[in-house]
Amino acid sequence: MNVAKLLEIGGDMLKIMSISGLKINDWQYKDLYSDYEYMRKQGMKYWFAIEKLSHKYNISQSSICRIIKRLSRSVNV
C-alpha cells in the first residue's frame, strides 16, 4: 500500500483530527488518558494524578498537562 492509498482510506478521519487540533502521534497517549480518567473517577486530585502519570510514563508533568488538555477537548464533527 502506498501513502496515497492510505490517505484515501483515512483522509476524512485525518481531516477531522487536524481540525480538532489533535496530533498524529496522540494515539500513543490513549492509555495515559484512560489511566488519568480512572484516577480522577477514583477521587484522586488532579496534580497527584499528574505526578503519578509522569512517573509511570516517564513524561514531564507539563507535557502530561498538555496531553490531558488536548485529549479532553470536545470535538464538533
C-alpha positions as CSV (number, residue, x, y, z in Angstrom):
1,M,0.0,0.0,0.0
2,N,1.3,3.4,-0.8
3,V,0.7,6.7,1.0
4,A,-1.9,8.0,-1.4
5,K,-4.0,4.9,-0.9
6,L,-3.7,5.2,2.9
7,L,-4.8,8.9,2.7
8,E,-7.7,7.8,0.5
9,I,-8.8,5.3,3.2
10,G,-8.3,7.5,6.3
11,G,-8.3,11.0,4.8
12,D,-11.6,12.1,6.3
13,M,-10.5,11.0,9.8
14,L,-7.2,12.8,9.4
15,K,-9.0,15.9,8.4
16,I,-11.3,15.8,11.5
17,M,-8.2,15.2,13.7
18,S,-6.4,18.1,12.1
19,I,-9.4,20.5,12.5
20,S,-9.8,19.4,16.2
21,G,-6.1,20.1,17.0
22,L,-5.1,16.5,17.5
23,K,-1.6,15.4,16.5
24,I,-0.9,12.3,14.6
25,N,1.1,10.8,17.5
26,D,-1.7,11.4,20.0
27,W,-2.8,7.7,19.6
28,Q,0.1,6.7,21.8
29,Y,-1.4,8.6,24.8
30,K,-4.8,6.8,24.8
31,D,-3.7,4.5,27.7
32,L,-2.3,7.5,29.6
33,Y,-5.6,9.3,29.2
34,S,-7.5,6.2,30.3
35,D,-5.3,6.0,33.4
36,Y,-6.0,9.6,34.1
37,E,-9.8,9.2,33.8
38,Y,-9.7,6.2,36.1
39,M,-7.6,8.0,38.7
40,R,-10.0,11.0,38.7
41,K,-13.0,8.8,39.0
42,Q,-11.4,7.1,42.0
43,G,-11.2,10.6,43.6
44,M,-7.6,11.3,43.1
45,K,-6.7,15.0,43.0
46,Y,-5.6,16.5,39.6
47,W,-2.0,17.2,40.5
48,F,-1.4,13.9,42.3
49,A,-2.7,12.1,39.2
50,I,-0.4,14.2,37.0
51,E,2.6,13.3,39.2
52,K,1.7,9.6,39.2
53,L,1.3,9.6,35.4
54,S,4.6,11.5,35.0
55,H,6.5,8.8,36.8
56,K,4.6,5.9,35.2
57,Y,5.1,7.1,31.6
58,N,8.4,9.0,32.1
59,I,7.0,12.2,30.7
60,S,7.3,15.6,32.3
61,Q,4.3,16.9,34.3
62,S,3.9,19.9,31.9
63,S,3.7,17.5,28.9
64,I,1.1,15.4,30.8
65,C,-1.0,18.5,31.4
66,R,-0.8,19.5,27.7
67,I,-1.7,16.0,26.6
68,I,-4.7,15.8,29.0
69,K,-5.9,19.2,28.0
70,R,-5.7,18.3,24.3
71,L,-7.4,14.9,24.7
72,S,-10.2,16.3,27.0
73,R,-11.5,18.8,24.4
74,S,-14.8,18.3,22.8
75,V,-14.9,17.7,19.1
76,N,-17.7,19.0,16.8
77,V,-17.9,16.7,13.8
